[in-house]
Amino acid sequence: MRSVALRRLRARVRPTARHVHLPASSSRARCAEAEEARARCGEAAEEDRLRNERARAAAALREEQRSRVLAALASGPRLVVDLAPAYTALMSARHRRSLSQQLGRCWALNRRAPAPFA
């Protein structure tokens, strides 16, 4: 008996993006509410499509940047920044922090460059 009741519960219509339970009111109000629900579902689908499109474009850009950096590592010009202890001993903690931030920005700009340094 219990399994029959469970099957009946599972067989009920589950609400989805296209199926909306509406309150029992006049047919004109129900139609208006149904149209609003369909419009909301359409807007959500459009937002999802745009979000997926932006994610694919960002992934393609990251892959392109990665391939350019790997090509530069194989045969591009080399850039060396000498951070010997003799220099860092003369710098305060604030200057070392500033230098690390500058190097991070340089690395980010180099990664996006059309012909990056290795």
C-alpha angles and dihedrals in degrees: 000000000000093000091053090054091048092050090051091051092050092047093059117107110269116214113252134173091278100037115070126177108228127197116251103260134127116321092242091055091046091053092049092049091048092051091050091050091050090049091051090050090049092051091050091050091050091049090050091049092050092046091051091047092052091048091052091049091050091049091050091050092050091050091049091050091048093052092049092051091048090049090050090050089054099047112350132111115284126235123195127190111197110215098170117173089247089068098040092050088063093050127086121230090258092055092047090052091049091049092051091051091049091050090050091052091047091052091050093049091045091051090055095044118111090233107025126194118245 
